[in-house]
Amino acid sequence: MMDWIPVVFVTFKLLVLGTGMFFAVKWHYDQGKKGKENERRAVLRAGGKVAAVFVLSLLGLVVVTFALARILGLDLSLP
């Protein structure tokens, strides 16, 4: 009798955890399908903002670099 207790408990545990994981994945999948269009717009808007900030930061870095080079008297003219 004692030999079967771990087998029964492990089988029950795997059955319960497997069922719980199935429903958790199904719920998350269903939640992901709900607001897909709004989510896509939000991601595109956020990506555009990040790209704009990156370009503006790069432009500011170029301006600061050339201003510092001019102050230091470096020649950055093209040949």
A tleap script that builds the chain and sets N, CA, C and O, in Angstrom:
source leaprc.protein.ff14SB
mol = sequence {
  NMET MET ASP TRP ILE PRO VAL VAL PHE VAL
  THR PHE LYS LEU LEU VAL LEU GLY THR GLY
  MET PHE PHE ALA VAL LYS TRP HIE TYR ASP
  GLN GLY LYS LYS GLY LYS GLU ASN GLU ARG
  ARG ALA VAL LEU ARG ALA GLY GLY LYS VAL
  ALA ALA VAL PHE VAL LEU SER LEU LEU GLY
  LEU VAL VAL VAL THR PHE ALA LEU ALA ARG
  ILE LEU GLY LEU ASP LEU SER LEU CPRO
}
set mol.1.N position { 0.824 -1.201 0.000 }
set mol.1.CA position { 0.000 0.000 0.000 }
set mol.1.C position { 0.862 1.256 0.000 }
set mol.1.O position { 0.541 2.213 -0.704 }
set mol.2.N position { 1.943 1.279 0.766 }
set mol.2.CA position { 2.809 2.457 0.865 }
set mol.2.C position { 3.553 2.720 -0.435 }
set mol.2.O position { 3.955 3.853 -0.704 }
set mol.3.N position { 3.737 1.693 -1.233 }
set mol.3.CA position { 4.458 1.870 -2.489 }
set mol.3.C position { 3.636 2.649 -3.512 }
set mol.3.O position { 4.217 3.270 -4.401 }
set mol.4.N position { 2.331 2.638 -3.420 }
set mol.4.CA position { 1.464 3.287 -4.404 }
set mol.4.C position { 1.172 4.742 -4.077 }
set mol.4.O position { 0.737 5.491 -4.952 }
set mol.5.N position { 1.399 5.154 -2.847 }
set mol.5.CA position { 1.070 6.531 -2.450 }
set mol.5.C position { 1.866 7.554 -3.254 }
set mol.5.O position { 1.260 8.503 -3.752 }
set mol.6.N position { 3.192 7.424 -3.416 }
set mol.6.CA position { 3.903 8.408 -4.241 }
set mol.6.C position { 3.431 8.405 -5.699 }
set mol.6.O position { 3.348 9.463 -6.322 }
set mol.7.N position { 3.129 7.252 -6.232 }
set mol.7.CA position { 2.660 7.162 -7.618 }
set mol.7.C position { 1.335 7.893 -7.772 }
set mol.7.O position { 1.153 8.638 -8.735 }
set mol.8.N position { 0.422 7.698 -6.856 }
set mol.8.CA position { -0.889 8.354 -6.919 }
set mol.8.C position { -0.737 9.855 -6.724 }
set mol.8.O position { -1.345 10.636 -7.457 }
set mol.9.N position { 0.066 10.272 -5.747 }
set mol.9.CA position { 0.235 11.697 -5.486 }
set mol.9.C position { 0.942 12.405 -6.634 }
set mol.9.O position { 0.544 13.508 -7.008 }
set mol.10.N position { 1.971 11.804 -7.196 }
set mol.10.CA position { 2.686 12.423 -8.315 }
set mol.10.C position { 1.782 12.500 -9.533 }
set mol.10.O position { 1.779 13.512 -10.233 }
set mol.11.N position { 1.017 11.450 -9.799 }
set mol.11.CA position { 0.076 11.465 -10.927 }
set mol.11.C position { -0.973 12.560 -10.731 }
set mol.11.O position { -1.279 13.302 -11.664 }
set mol.12.N position { -1.521 12.661 -9.525 }
set mol.12.CA position { -2.511 13.701 -9.239 }
set mol.12.C position { -1.900 15.095 -9.385 }
set mol.12.O position { -2.528 15.997 -9.939 }
set mol.13.N position { -0.678 15.266 -8.887 }
set mol.13.CA position { -0.005 16.561 -8.976 }
set mol.13.C position { 0.230 16.944 -10.433 }
set mol.13.O position { -0.027 18.088 -10.807 }
set mol.14.N position { 0.706 16.027 -11.260 }
set mol.14.CA position { 0.933 16.311 -12.671 }
set mol.14.C position { -0.372 16.636 -13.393 }
set mol.14.O position { -0.405 17.517 -14.251 }
set mol.15.N position { -1.440 15.930 -13.049 }
set mol.15.CA position { -2.738 16.192 -13.662 }
set mol.15.C position { -3.249 17.588 -13.299 }
set mol.15.O position { -3.725 18.321 -14.167 }
set mol.16.N position { -3.153 17.951 -12.033 }
set mol.16.CA position { -3.613 19.271 -11.590 }
set mol.16.C position { -2.751 20.380 -12.184 }
set mol.16.O position { -3.291 21.364 -12.689 }
set mol.17.N position { -1.428 20.249 -12.138 }
set mol.17.CA position { -0.544 21.275 -12.697 }
set mol.17.C position { -0.693 21.380 -14.212 }
set mol.17.O position { -0.680 22.486 -14.754 }
set mol.18.N position { -0.831 20.263 -14.896 }
set mol.18.CA position { -1.027 20.284 -16.346 }
set mol.18.C position { -2.309 20.988 -16.726 }
set mol.18.O position { -2.326 21.781 -17.668 }
set mol.19.N position { -3.397 20.707 -16.000 }
set mol.19.CA position { -4.669 21.373 -16.266 }
set mol.19.C position { -4.558 22.869 -15.987 }
set mol.19.O position { -5.050 23.687 -16.764 }
set mol.20.N position { -3.914 23.222 -14.882 }
set mol.20.CA position { -3.751 24.634 -14.553 }
set mol.20.C position { -2.915 25.366 -15.591 }
set mol.20.O position { -3.243 26.493 -15.962 }
set mol.21.N position { -1.842 24.746 -16.066 }
set mol.21.CA position { -1.008 25.384 -17.092 }
set mol.21.C position { -1.771 25.546 -18.401 }
set mol.21.O position { -1.637 26.566 -19.078 }
set mol.22.N position { -2.574 24.540 -18.762 }
set mol.22.CA position { -3.358 24.642 -19.987 }
set mol.22.C position { -4.294 25.836 -19.930 }
set mol.22.O position { -4.354 26.625 -20.872 }
set mol.23.N position { -5.029 25.974 -18.827 }
set mol.23.CA position { -5.986 27.080 -18.726 }
set mol.23.C position { -5.279 28.430 -18.589 }
set mol.23.O position { -5.811 29.443 -19.044 }
set mol.24.N position { -4.096 28.466 -17.974 }
set mol.24.CA position { -3.344 29.717 -17.874 }
set mol.24.C position { -2.876 30.171 -19.250 }
set mol.24.O position { -2.988 31.351 -19.582 }
set mol.25.N position { -2.357 29.258 -20.049 }
set mol.25.CA position { -1.913 29.600 -21.400 }
set mol.25.C position { -3.101 30.010 -22.251 }
set mol.25.O position { -3.013 30.973 -23.011 }
set mol.26.N position { -4.215 29.290 -22.133 }
set mol.26.CA position { -5.418 29.617 -22.908 }
set mol.26.C position { -5.937 31.003 -22.526 }
set mol.26.O position { -6.334 31.772 -23.401 }
set mol.27.N position { -5.942 31.326 -21.251 }
set mol.27.CA position { -6.432 32.630 -20.814 }
set mol.27.C position { -5.546 33.746 -21.351 }
set mol.27.O position { -6.049 34.754 -21.847 }
set mol.28.N position { -4.217 33.572 -21.255 }
set mol.28.CA position { -3.311 34.602 -21.755 }
set mol.28.C position { -3.434 34.756 -23.270 }
set mol.28.O position { -3.362 35.871 -23.789 }
set mol.29.N position { -3.616 33.660 -23.970 }
set mol.29.CA position { -3.787 33.720 -25.428 }
set mol.29.C position { -5.070 34.474 -25.778 }
set mol.29.O position { -5.080 35.306 -26.686 }
set mol.30.N position { -6.138 34.183 -25.063 }
set mol.30.CA position { -7.413 34.883 -25.316 }
set mol.30.C position { -7.310 36.360 -24.974 }
set mol.30.O position { -7.887 37.194 -25.671 }
set mol.31.N position { -6.585 36.699 -23.913 }
set mol.31.CA position { -6.407 38.103 -23.549 }
set mol.31.C position { -5.595 38.843 -24.609 }
set mol.31.O position { -5.846 40.015 -24.886 }
set mol.32.N position { -4.626 38.154 -25.196 }
set mol.32.CA position { -3.792 38.768 -26.222 }
set mol.32.C position { -4.554 39.045 -27.498 }
set mol.32.O position { -4.213 39.978 -28.225 }
set mol.33.N position { -5.577 38.261 -27.790 }
set mol.33.CA position { -6.354 38.464 -29.010 }
set mol.33.C position { -7.350 39.607 -28.877 }
set mol.33.O position { -7.812 40.138 -29.887 }
set mol.34.N position { -7.692 39.998 -27.644 }
set mol.34.CA position { -8.730 41.016 -27.433 }
set mol.34.C position { -8.363 42.369 -28.026 }
set mol.34.O position { -9.058 42.853 -28.918 }
set mol.35.N position { -7.293 42.987 -27.555 }
set mol.35.CA position { -6.981 44.356 -27.940 }
set mol.35.C position { -5.798 44.443 -28.880 }
set mol.35.O position { -4.907 45.271 -28.687 }
set mol.36.N position { -5.782 43.596 -29.895 }
set mol.36.CA position { -4.612 43.545 -30.757 }
set mol.36.C position { -4.448 44.819 -31.585 }
set mol.36.O position { -3.323 45.284 -31.768 }
set mol.37.N position { -5.533 45.391 -32.084 }
set mol.37.CA position { -5.435 46.597 -32.920 }
set mol.37.C position { -4.972 47.797 -32.104 }
set mol.37.O position { -4.106 48.551 -32.546 }
set mol.38.N position { -5.539 47.977 -30.925 }
set mol.38.CA position { -5.114 49.078 -30.059 }
set mol.38.C position { -3.674 48.899 -29.610 }
set mol.38.O position { -2.921 49.866 -29.495 }
set mol.39.N position { -3.301 47.657 -29.358 }
set mol.39.CA position { -1.925 47.383 -28.924 }
set mol.39.C position { -0.950 47.689 -30.054 }
set mol.39.O position { 0.129 48.231 -29.811 }
set mol.40.N position { -1.318 47.349 -31.281 }
set mol.40.CA position { -0.443 47.616 -32.426 }
set mol.40.C position { -0.237 49.117 -32.596 }
set mol.40.O position { 0.881 49.567 -32.846 }
set mol.41.N position { -1.307 49.888 -32.460 }
set mol.41.CA position { -1.187 51.347 -32.557 }
set mol.41.C position { -0.287 51.896 -31.462 }
set mol.41.O position { 0.548 52.765 -31.711 }
set mol.42.N position { -0.459 51.391 -30.262 }
set mol.42.CA position { 0.353 51.873 -29.139 }
set mol.42.C position { 1.824 51.537 -29.357 }
set mol.42.O position { 2.696 52.352 -29.056 }
set mol.43.N position { 2.106 50.354 -29.871 }
set mol.43.CA position { 3.500 49.964 -30.108 }
set mol.43.C position { 4.101 50.820 -31.213 }
set mol.43.O position { 5.247 51.256 -31.099 }
set mol.44.N position { 3.350 51.068 -32.281 }
set mol.44.CA position { 3.857 51.908 -33.365 }
set mol.44.C position { 4.093 53.341 -32.889 }
set mol.44.O position { 5.095 53.963 -33.242 }
set mol.45.N position { 3.165 53.858 -32.090 }
set mol.45.CA position { 3.328 55.212 -31.564 }
set mol.45.C position { 4.561 55.303 -30.663 }
set mol.45.O position { 5.334 56.256 -30.758 }
set mol.46.N position { 4.739 54.319 -29.795 }
set mol.46.CA position { 5.900 54.316 -28.905 }
set mol.46.C position { 7.194 54.167 -29.704 }
set mol.46.O position { 8.193 54.815 -29.393 }
set mol.47.N position { 7.179 53.325 -30.721 }
set mol.47.CA position { 8.361 53.165 -31.565 }
set mol.47.C position { 8.710 54.441 -32.302 }
set mol.47.O position { 9.885 54.781 -32.440 }
set mol.48.N position { 7.691 55.156 -32.780 }
set mol.48.CA position { 7.927 56.439 -33.444 }
set mol.48.C position { 8.522 57.464 -32.499 }
set mol.48.O position { 9.412 58.225 -32.878 }
set mol.49.N position { 8.031 57.483 -31.270 }
set mol.49.CA position { 8.574 58.419 -30.281 }
set mol.49.C position { 10.032 58.104 -29.976 }
set mol.49.O position { 10.862 59.008 -29.878 }
set mol.50.N position { 10.339 56.824 -29.827 }
set mol.50.CA position { 11.721 56.428 -29.536 }
set mol.50.C position { 12.629 56.800 -30.701 }
set mol.50.O position { 13.736 57.295 -30.491 }
set mol.51.N position { 12.166 56.563 -31.934 }
set mol.51.CA position { 12.970 56.912 -33.106 }
set mol.51.C position { 13.193 58.421 -33.192 }
set mol.51.O position { 14.294 58.868 -33.512 }
set mol.52.N position { 12.146 59.213 -32.906 }
set mol.52.CA position { 12.274 60.673 -32.952 }
set mol.52.C position { 13.257 61.168 -31.887 }
set mol.52.O position { 14.084 62.037 -32.162 }
set mol.53.N position { 13.170 60.627 -30.696 }
set mol.53.CA position { 14.092 61.022 -29.626 }
set mol.53.C position { 15.520 60.645 -30.002 }
set mol.53.O position { 16.453 61.405 -29.741 }
set mol.54.N position { 15.694 59.468 -30.617 }
set mol.54.CA position { 17.034 59.038 -31.032 }
set mol.54.C position { 17.607 59.977 -32.086 }
set mol.54.O position { 18.765 60.382 -31.992 }
set mol.55.N position { 16.801 60.326 -33.091 }
set mol.55.CA position { 17.285 61.212 -34.154 }
set mol.55.C position { 17.613 62.593 -33.595 }
set mol.55.O position { 18.639 63.173 -33.951 }
set mol.56.N position { 16.759 63.126 -32.727 }
set mol.56.CA position { 17.024 64.433 -32.133 }
set mol.56.C position { 18.275 64.396 -31.244 }
set mol.56.O position { 19.057 65.347 -31.233 }
set mol.57.N position { 18.461 63.319 -30.513 }
set mol.57.CA position { 19.666 63.183 -29.684 }
set mol.57.C position { 20.913 63.108 -30.555 }
set mol.57.O position { 21.939 63.708 -30.233 }
set mol.58.N position { 20.823 62.379 -31.645 }
set mol.58.CA position { 21.961 62.277 -32.562 }
set mol.58.C position { 22.287 63.623 -33.189 }
set mol.58.O position { 23.457 63.987 -33.313 }
set mol.59.N position { 21.259 64.359 -33.582 }
set mol.59.CA position { 21.465 65.692 -34.147 }
set mol.59.C position { 22.093 66.624 -33.105 }
set mol.59.O position { 23.015 67.375 -33.426 }
set mol.60.N position { 21.608 66.583 -31.878 }
set mol.60.CA position { 22.184 67.393 -30.806 }
set mol.60.C position { 23.637 67.036 -30.544 }
set mol.60.O position { 24.456 67.921 -30.300 }
set mol.61.N position { 23.969 65.744 -30.590 }
set mol.61.CA position { 25.346 65.316 -30.386 }
set mol.61.C position { 26.255 65.841 -31.497 }
set mol.61.O position { 27.383 66.255 -31.230 }
set mol.62.N position { 25.773 65.824 -32.735 }
set mol.62.CA position { 26.570 66.344 -33.857 }
set mol.62.C position { 26.807 67.839 -33.685 }
set mol.62.O position { 27.923 68.317 -33.889 }
set mol.63.N position { 25.766 68.582 -33.312 }
set mol.63.CA position { 25.907 70.022 -33.128 }
set mol.63.C position { 26.890 70.326 -32.002 }
set mol.63.O position { 27.750 71.195 -32.152 }
set mol.64.N position { 26.775 69.626 -30.884 }
set mol.64.CA position { 27.683 69.842 -29.758 }
set mol.64.C position { 29.111 69.471 -30.142 }
set mol.64.O position { 30.055 70.152 -29.741 }
set mol.65.N position { 29.276 68.406 -30.908 }
set mol.65.CA position { 30.614 67.991 -31.340 }
set mol.65.C position { 31.266 69.055 -32.214 }
set mol.65.O position { 32.423 69.414 -31.998 }
set mol.66.N position { 30.523 69.565 -33.206 }
set mol.66.CA position { 31.083 70.591 -34.070 }
set mol.66.C position { 31.338 71.901 -33.318 }
set mol.66.O position { 32.320 72.590 -33.595 }
set mol.67.N position { 30.462 72.248 -32.369 }
set mol.67.CA position { 30.679 73.459 -31.579 }
set mol.67.C position { 31.930 73.311 -30.719 }
set mol.67.O position { 32.729 74.243 -30.628 }
set mol.68.N position { 32.108 72.165 -30.094 }
set mol.68.CA position { 33.296 71.933 -29.273 }
set mol.68.C position { 34.558 71.916 -30.133 }
set mol.68.O position { 35.601 72.423 -29.719 }
set mol.69.N position { 34.467 71.336 -31.327 }
set mol.69.CA position { 35.624 71.311 -32.227 }
set mol.69.C position { 35.999 72.726 -32.655 }
set mol.69.O position { 37.182 73.049 -32.760 }
set mol.70.N position { 35.001 73.569 -32.902 }
set mol.70.CA position { 35.278 74.954 -33.288 }
set mol.70.C position { 35.924 75.719 -32.129 }
set mol.70.O position { 36.850 76.503 -32.337 }
set mol.71.N position { 35.426 75.485 -30.897 }
set mol.71.CA position { 35.991 76.167 -29.726 }
set mol.71.C position { 37.442 75.744 -29.511 }
set mol.71.O position { 38.276 76.568 -29.134 }
set mol.72.N position { 37.745 74.492 -29.744 }
set mol.72.CA position { 39.093 73.971 -29.549 }
set mol.72.C position { 40.015 74.283 -30.736 }
set mol.72.O position { 41.221 74.043 -30.674 }
set mol.73.N position { 39.441 74.813 -31.806 }
set mol.73.CA position { 40.247 75.196 -32.954 }
set mol.73.C position { 40.598 74.047 -33.890 }
set mol.73.O position { 41.584 74.126 -34.623 }
set mol.74.N position { 39.807 72.986 -33.875 }
set mol.74.CA position { 40.068 71.848 -34.757 }
set mol.74.C position { 39.524 72.141 -36.152 }
set mol.74.O position { 38.513 72.828 -36.297 }
set mol.75.N position { 40.186 71.625 -37.161 }
set mol.75.CA position { 39.750 71.829 -38.540 }
set mol.75.C position { 38.953 70.602 -38.975 }
set mol.75.O position { 39.525 69.534 -39.191 }
set mol.76.N position { 37.638 70.752 -39.103 }
set mol.76.CA position { 36.775 69.642 -39.502 }
set mol.76.C position { 36.235 69.822 -40.915 }
set mol.76.O position { 35.225 69.215 -41.273 }
set mol.77.N position { 36.890 70.642 -41.716 }
set mol.77.CA position { 36.405 70.860 -43.086 }
set mol.77.C position { 36.732 69.645 -43.938 }
set mol.77.O position { 37.719 68.946 -43.709 }
set mol.78.N position { 35.877 69.412 -44.928 }
set mol.78.CA position { 36.088 68.286 -45.824 }
set mol.78.C position { 37.209 68.610 -46.815 }
set mol.78.O position { 37.349 69.764 -47.218 }
set mol.79.N position { 38.008 67.619 -47.214 }
set mol.79.CA position { 39.138 67.879 -48.132 }
set mol.79.C position { 38.685 68.257 -49.535 }
set mol.79.O position { 39.518 68.503 -50.407 }
savepdb mol mol.pdb
quit
